[in-house]
Amino acid sequence: MLEKRSRMQVLAADAPSGSGELLIMNDLPVYKRGRNKIQEAIEEAEQKKRKNKIKNRISAAKSRARSQEHTRFLEEKVEQLRNENALLKKLLSLEAEAAERLPEKRQRLKLKS
């Protein structure tokens, strides 16, 4: 009368509740009546799993693409900031050299006057 399924497949329509929904449970009895309904429900569940796997793969690919794009953006920003930092260091060293020469210029101006 009852048959056990080791896979996660039970149709509630054949169970006493009669709801017609697919229950996902381990090792629950499956009633022998309504085999076609059970098989259809199992196929629907497997199709849904395949569909979800495909959606998950697409989602993961999109996530990886977003991550790579973000990494590229950050790498470009780092390069830009390094260039800006080098320019500022160069300007600072030029300013420091000019500041060092200033007393010499003042001294020369005093001597000329």
Accessible surface in RSA format (square Angstrom, percent):
REM  Atomic radii and reference values for relative SASA: ProtOr
REM  Chains: A
REM  Algorithm: Lee & Richards
REM  Probe-radius: 1.40
REM  Slices: 20
REM RES _ NUM      All-atoms   Total-Side   Main-Chain    Non-polar    All polar
REM                ABS   REL    ABS   REL    ABS   REL    ABS   REL    ABS   REL
RES MET A   1   191.15  99.0 144.61  95.7  46.54 110.8 119.17 101.3  71.98  95.4
RES LEU A   2    95.97  53.4  67.16  48.0  28.81  72.4  67.16  47.2  28.81  77.5
RES GLU A   3    61.65  35.4  56.96  43.1   4.70  11.2  27.85  53.9  33.80  27.6
RES LYS A   4   146.55  71.5 122.96  75.4  23.59  56.2  81.71  73.5  64.84  69.1
RES ARG A   5    54.64  22.9  50.07  25.5   4.58  10.9  11.17  15.3  43.47  26.3
RES SER A   6    94.33  79.7  72.24  96.4  22.09  50.9  44.42  94.6  49.91  69.9
RES ARG A   7   144.19  60.5 137.03  69.9   7.16  17.0  61.43  84.0  82.76  50.2
RES MET A   8    84.40  43.7  75.50  50.0   8.90  21.2  44.01  37.4  40.39  53.5
RES GLN A   9    17.77   9.9  17.62  12.9   0.16   0.4   7.54  16.0  10.24   7.8
RES VAL A  10     8.39   5.5   8.28   7.5   0.10   0.3   8.28   7.2   0.10   0.3
RES LEU A  11    10.40   5.8   7.28   5.2   3.12   7.9   7.28   5.1   3.12   8.4
RES ALA A  12     1.38   1.3   1.38   2.1   0.00   0.0   1.38   1.9   0.00   0.0
RES ALA A  13    32.36  29.8  13.78  21.3  18.59  42.3  14.03  19.8  18.33  48.6
RES ASP A  14    10.77   7.5   9.85   9.8   0.92   2.2   1.21   2.9   9.55   9.5
RES ALA A  15    21.56  19.8  16.40  25.3   5.16  11.7  16.40  23.1   5.16  13.7
RES PRO A  16   118.59  86.4  78.84  71.9  39.75 144.5  91.10  75.2  27.49 170.8
RES SER A  17    89.78  75.9  48.32  64.5  41.46  95.5  54.83 116.8  34.94  49.0
RES GLY A  18    48.30  59.6   0.00   N/A  48.30  59.6  18.50  50.8  29.80  66.7
RES SER A  19    68.32  57.7  32.39  43.2  35.93  82.8  38.76  82.5  29.56  41.4
RES GLY A  20    43.48  53.6   0.00   N/A  43.48  53.6  17.55  48.2  25.93  58.1
RES GLU A  21   112.43  64.5 106.99  80.9   5.44  13.0  36.80  71.2  75.64  61.8
RES LEU A  22    52.78  29.4  27.25  19.5  25.53  64.2  27.25  19.1  25.53  68.7
RES LEU A  23    67.59  37.6  66.07  47.3   1.52   3.8  67.59  47.5   0.00   0.0
RES ILE A  24    85.13  48.4  61.10  45.5  24.03  57.9  61.10  44.0  24.03  65.2
RES MET A  25    94.79  49.1  87.17  57.7   7.61  18.1  87.45  74.3   7.34   9.7
RES ASN A  26    97.78  67.4  79.86  77.2  17.92  43.1  22.24  53.5  75.54  73.0
RES ASP A  27    75.37  52.8  68.71  68.4   6.66  15.7  21.00  49.4  54.36  54.2
RES LEU A  28    61.91  34.5  61.46  44.0   0.45   1.1  61.46  43.2   0.45   1.2
RES PRO A  29    46.20  33.7  42.23  38.5   3.97  14.4  42.23  34.9   3.97  24.7
RES VAL A  30     2.23   1.5   1.14   1.0   1.09   2.6   2.23   1.9   0.00   0.0
RES TYR A  31    57.79  27.0  57.07  32.5   0.72   1.9  31.50  23.7  26.29  32.4
RES LYS A  32   111.28  54.3 102.17  62.7   9.11  21.7  51.53  46.4  59.75  63.6
RES ARG A  33   167.01  70.1 157.55  80.3   9.45  22.5  80.10 109.5  86.91  52.7
RES GLY A  34    34.36  42.4   0.00   N/A  34.36  42.4  22.51  61.8  11.85  26.5
RES ARG A  35    86.64  36.4  81.09  41.3   5.55  13.2  59.00  80.6  27.64  16.8
RES ASN A  36   116.42  80.3 113.63 109.8   2.80   6.7  22.74  54.7  93.68  90.5
RES LYS A  37   123.45  60.2 120.32  73.8   3.14   7.5  67.99  61.2  55.46  59.1
RES ILE A  38     1.88   1.1   1.88   1.4   0.00   0.0   1.88   1.4   0.00   0.0
RES GLN A  39    88.65  49.6  88.57  64.7   0.08   0.2  35.21  74.9  53.44  40.5
RES GLU A  40    99.47  57.1  97.73  73.9   1.74   4.2  31.93  61.8  67.54  55.1
RES ALA A  41    10.87  10.0   7.89  12.2   2.97   6.8  10.54  14.8   0.33   0.9
RES ILE A  42     8.82   5.0   8.52   6.3   0.29   0.7   8.78   6.3   0.03   0.1
RES GLU A  43    91.73  52.7  89.89  68.0   1.84   4.4  33.36  64.5  58.36  47.7
RES GLU A  44   115.86  66.5 110.46  83.6   5.40  12.9  39.47  76.3  76.40  62.4
RES ALA A  45    16.29  15.0  10.62  16.4   5.67  12.9  15.20  21.4   1.09   2.9
RES GLU A  46    50.92  29.2  49.79  37.7   1.13   2.7  17.98  34.8  32.94  26.9
RES GLN A  47   107.66  60.2 107.00  78.2   0.66   1.6  21.11  44.9  86.56  65.6
RES LYS A  48   136.62  66.7 133.49  81.9   3.13   7.4  79.10  71.2  57.52  61.3
RES LYS A  49   104.82  51.1 102.07  62.6   2.75   6.5  69.14  62.2  35.68  38.0
RES ARG A  50   137.68  57.8 136.18  69.4   1.50   3.6  66.13  90.4  71.54  43.4
RES LYS A  51   122.51  59.8 119.68  73.4   2.83   6.7  64.38  57.9  58.13  61.9
RES ASN A  52    65.32  45.0  64.79  62.6   0.53   1.3  17.16  41.3  48.16  46.6
RES LYS A  53   123.04  60.0 121.33  74.4   1.71   4.1  65.75  59.2  57.29  61.0
RES ILE A  54    96.34  54.8  95.90  71.4   0.44   1.1  96.34  69.4   0.00   0.0
RES LYS A  55   123.79  60.4 119.17  73.1   4.63  11.0  71.76  64.6  52.03  55.4
RES ASN A  56    98.41  67.9  93.72  90.6   4.69  11.3  23.81  57.3  74.60  72.1
RES ARG A  57   161.13  67.7 154.51  78.8   6.62  15.8  62.85  85.9  98.28  59.6
RES ILE A  58    90.79  51.7  87.73  65.4   3.05   7.4  90.61  65.2   0.18   0.5
RES SER A  59    63.37  53.5  59.56  79.5   3.81   8.8  25.98  55.3  37.39  52.4
RES ALA A  60    41.02  37.7  33.73  52.1   7.29  16.6  40.24  56.7   0.79   2.1
RES ALA A  61    46.79  43.0  41.33  63.8   5.47  12.4  42.69  60.1   4.11  10.9
RES LYS A  62   125.53  61.2 120.66  74.0   4.87  11.6  71.24  64.1  54.29  57.8
RES SER A  63    52.66  44.5  50.81  67.8   1.85   4.3  14.73  31.4  37.93  53.1
RES ARG A  64   139.54  58.6 137.28  70.0   2.26   5.4  66.95  91.5  72.58  44.0
RES ALA A  65    54.95  50.5  49.57  76.5   5.38  12.2  52.16  73.5   2.78   7.4
RES ARG A  66   153.80  64.6 146.25  74.6   7.56  18.0  76.12 104.0  77.68  47.1
RES SER A  67    66.24  56.0  56.75  75.7   9.49  21.9  31.49  67.1  34.75  48.7
RES GLN A  68   106.92  59.8 103.87  75.9   3.04   7.2  29.46  62.7  77.46  58.7
RES GLU A  69    97.10  55.7  97.10  73.5   0.00   0.0  44.37  85.8  52.72  43.0
RES HIS A  70   104.83  57.3 100.86  70.1   3.98  10.2  70.45  72.6  34.39  40.0
RES THR A  71    65.00  46.2  64.15  65.0   0.85   2.0  43.80  58.8  21.20  32.0
RES ARG A  72   118.69  49.8 117.71  60.0   0.97   2.3  53.85  73.6  64.84  39.3
RES PHE A  73   113.70  56.9 111.18  68.9   2.51   6.5 113.40  68.8   0.30   0.9
RES LEU A  74    81.90  45.6  81.77  58.5   0.14   0.3  81.77  57.4   0.14   0.4
RES GLU A  75   106.66  61.2  98.96  74.9   7.70  18.3  44.21  85.5  62.45  51.0
RES GLU A  76   119.67  68.7 111.24  84.2   8.43  20.1  47.45  91.8  72.23  59.0
RES LYS A  77    87.20  42.5  84.78  52.0   2.42   5.8  44.24  39.8  42.96  45.8
RES VAL A  78    67.53  44.4  66.26  60.0   1.26   3.0  67.53  58.7   0.00   0.0
RES GLU A  79    92.62  53.2  92.50  70.0   0.12   0.3  41.26  79.8  51.36  41.9
RES GLN A  80    99.09  55.4  93.48  68.3   5.61  13.4  33.71  71.8  65.38  49.6
RES LEU A  81    89.76  50.0  86.42  61.8   3.33   8.4  86.74  60.9   3.02   8.1
RES ARG A  82   157.44  66.1 150.30  76.6   7.13  17.0  50.83  69.5 106.60  64.6
RES ASN A  83    88.86  61.3  81.39  78.7   7.47  18.0  26.53  63.8  62.33  60.2
RES GLU A  84    85.54  49.1  79.91  60.5   5.63  13.4  31.11  60.2  54.43  44.4
RES ASN A  85    75.00  51.7  72.97  70.5   2.03   4.9  14.37  34.6  60.62  58.6
RES ALA A  86    61.53  56.6  51.34  79.2  10.20  23.2  56.14  79.1   5.40  14.3
RES LEU A  87   103.25  57.5  98.76  70.7   4.49  11.3 102.27  71.8   0.97   2.6
RES LEU A  88    95.55  53.2  92.67  66.3   2.88   7.2  92.73  65.1   2.82   7.6
RES LYS A  89   132.33  64.6 125.92  77.3   6.41  15.3  76.56  68.9  55.77  59.4
RES LYS A  90   133.49  65.1 127.53  78.2   5.96  14.2  75.91  68.3  57.58  61.3
RES LEU A  91    88.58  49.3  88.30  63.2   0.28   0.7  88.30  62.0   0.28   0.8
RES LEU A  92   125.61  70.0 122.99  88.0   2.61   6.6 125.22  87.9   0.39   1.0
RES SER A  93    54.32  45.9  48.07  64.2   6.25  14.4  42.41  90.3  11.91  16.7
RES LEU A  94    92.41  51.5  87.55  62.6   4.86  12.2  87.93  61.8   4.47  12.0
RES GLU A  95   119.04  68.3 115.77  87.6   3.27   7.8  35.59  68.8  83.44  68.1
RES ALA A  96    50.15  46.1  41.08  63.4   9.06  20.6  49.05  69.1   1.10   2.9
RES GLU A  97    77.38  44.4  76.28  57.7   1.11   2.6  28.32  54.8  49.06  40.1
RES ALA A  98    53.89  49.6  45.97  70.9   7.92  18.0  48.34  68.1   5.55  14.7
RES ALA A  99    62.51  57.5  49.44  76.3  13.07  29.7  54.26  76.4   8.25  21.9
RES GLU A 100   126.44  72.6 111.42  84.3  15.03  35.8  46.38  89.7  80.06  65.4
RES ARG A 101   122.31  51.4 122.31  62.4   0.00   0.0  37.01  50.6  85.30  51.7
RES LEU A 102    80.53  44.9  80.10  57.3   0.43   1.1  80.53  56.6   0.00   0.0
RES PRO A 103    78.34  57.1  72.44  66.0   5.90  21.4  74.61  61.6   3.73  23.2
RES GLU A 104    97.06  55.7  92.33  69.9   4.73  11.3  37.41  72.4  59.65  48.7
RES LYS A 105   113.00  55.1 111.89  68.7   1.11   2.7  56.27  50.7  56.73  60.4
RES ARG A 106   141.39  59.4 139.90  71.3   1.49   3.5  42.73  58.4  98.66  59.8
RES GLN A 107   103.01  57.6 102.32  74.8   0.69   1.6  31.72  67.5  71.30  54.1
RES ARG A 108   128.37  53.9 127.49  65.0   0.88   2.1  54.94  75.1  73.44  44.5
RES LEU A 109   112.59  62.7 111.41  79.7   1.17   3.0 111.69  78.4   0.90   2.4
RES LYS A 110   152.18  74.2 132.89  81.5  19.29  45.9  81.06  73.0  71.12  75.8
RES LEU A 111   136.33  75.9 107.93  77.2  28.40  71.4 111.25  78.1  25.08  67.5
RES LYS A 112   167.79  81.9 131.35  80.6  36.44  86.8  85.31  76.8  82.49  87.9
RES SER A 113   127.95 108.1  62.64  83.6  65.31 150.5  65.95 140.4  62.00  86.9
END  Absolute sums over single chains surface
CHAIN  1 A    10028.5       9064.2        964.2       5647.6       4380.9
END  Absolute sums over all chains
TOTAL         10028.5       9064.2        964.2       5647.6       4380.9
